[in-house]
Amino acid sequence: MKPSIPKGTRDFSPAEMLKRNFIFDTIRAVYQRYGYEQIETPAMENLSTLEGKYGEEGDKLLFRILNSGDPFEKYRQAHLEIKNSDVTEKGLRYDLTVPFARYVVMHQNEISFPFKRYQIQPVWRADRPQKGRYREFYQCDADVIGSTSLLNELELIRIIEDVFDTLKIDVLIKLNNRKILSGIAEVIGEADKIIDITVAIDKLDKIGLEKVNKELKSKGLSETAVQKLQPIILLKGSNENKLESLKNVLKDSAIGKKGIEEIETIFNLLQSLKRTARNLELDITLARGLNYYTGAIIEVKPNDERSSFTSSICGGGRYDDLTGIFGLPNVSGVGISFGADRIYDVLEEVQGFPDFSGVSTKILFVNFGEEEAKYCLQLVERIREDGINAELFPDAAKMKKQMGYADAKKIPFVALIGTEEMKNGEITVKNMSTGEQSKVTMEILLHMIK
């Protein structure tokens, strides 16, 4: 059998894991700096938890897990019609936000609100694999639940800036508000079609205006409503100009005006920090296609001329009653999620990863035989006690093989200890980058490596 893995999934080598952990550690450190605490939830959830939370298109991308055994057998024997609910009750999680809402409800008596949590785990989507889009990928979420303050939105924007500043990726942060979208649907006379409108206009960058309009009409929007929508979704200019235009358009919509007020508050808070929000753009077409957003919507894209990526690498928003679905109403939350796999691809493309050579093993002890290996074991233990990564080659193999191992792992130093070194209490050490060899004591060796 030829070995293979499912499409849209990947193996990761030790070198790739160094890079991935660099991303995870960077995000984790920023989250902790802002007071977020880590939780984890199961890879699979009950389908009742997942279904109906991501919109019609999102539900199609859920990976459903068949019940154990042969769930089809009794239906085949009785010639009964088989429904999904008869053979599958669980699914792999689609994101981390809905499981988090479920977690909050189940553990509400153990949680102090507002609750600030972060979560770094894989999610699964039955999507068509392509560049930057996988079926299994990691999300790195941070959420605050139990507070309606817009200071939380400000904090999340600052987290985004801190993470990408540390990773040295120039980004564009796009911002919108679900209340503005609801107001727009209201003033064009199609308030009951808010979901259809947001799903369609969110595709503007991908499929173009003509196809967006065609989709809107296919969902039952009138020609008049579609025409009223055109100048709104094509708003250009500075954030201030867009807001002024929206104020005029939404002057008769209470919910629309509330959305504008929230956006202005976030901009003003950023200015109070003496931050010009140089890469923060109000984008009226931004909807992210998720039904549970009720306020701010955030999306981040690379803004680096070295990168060809156009997909989002971070996103999030405000959800005012997601926990209500699980029996805990009126608890507001807001969160963001970094797409670690896409960030990885961007850093690879722009050659943005640091040099990890020598990060793992610092010194390899060559194995010349049983007696020498026993002697070296004590030295390796001493070096490890000093907090230095060290290895003893397990076999008394040919020197070429052992040195090749050190080269392949980019180990910076190799120790060679034979009969003479054991007798004199010395260590012959080779610097693998310069090729220089010298005999040193343990103290000098430790100093060299450090």
Secondary structure, 3 states (H helix, E strand, C coil): CCCCCCCCCCCCCHHHHHHHHHHHHHHHHHHHHCCCEECCCCCEEEHHHHCCCCHHHHHHCCCEEECCCCCCHHHHHCCCCCCHHHHEEEEECCCCHHHHHHHHHHCHHHCCCCEEEEEEEEEECCCCCECCECCEEEEEEEEEECCCCCHHHHHHHHHHHHHHHHHCCCEEEEEEEHHHHHHHHHHCCCHHHHHHHHHHHCCHHHHHHHHHHHHHHHCCCCHHHHHHHHHHHCCCCCHHHHHHHHHHHCCCCHHHHHHHHHHHHHHHHHHHCCCCCCCEEECCCCCCCCCCCCCEEEEEEECCCCCCCCCCCEEEEEECCHHHHHCCCCCCEEEEEEEHHHHHHHHHHCCCCCCCCCCCCCEEECCCCHHHHHHHHHHHHHHHHCCCCEEECCCCCCHHHHHHHHHHCCCCEEEECCHHHHHHCCEEEEECCCCCEEEECHHHHHHHHC
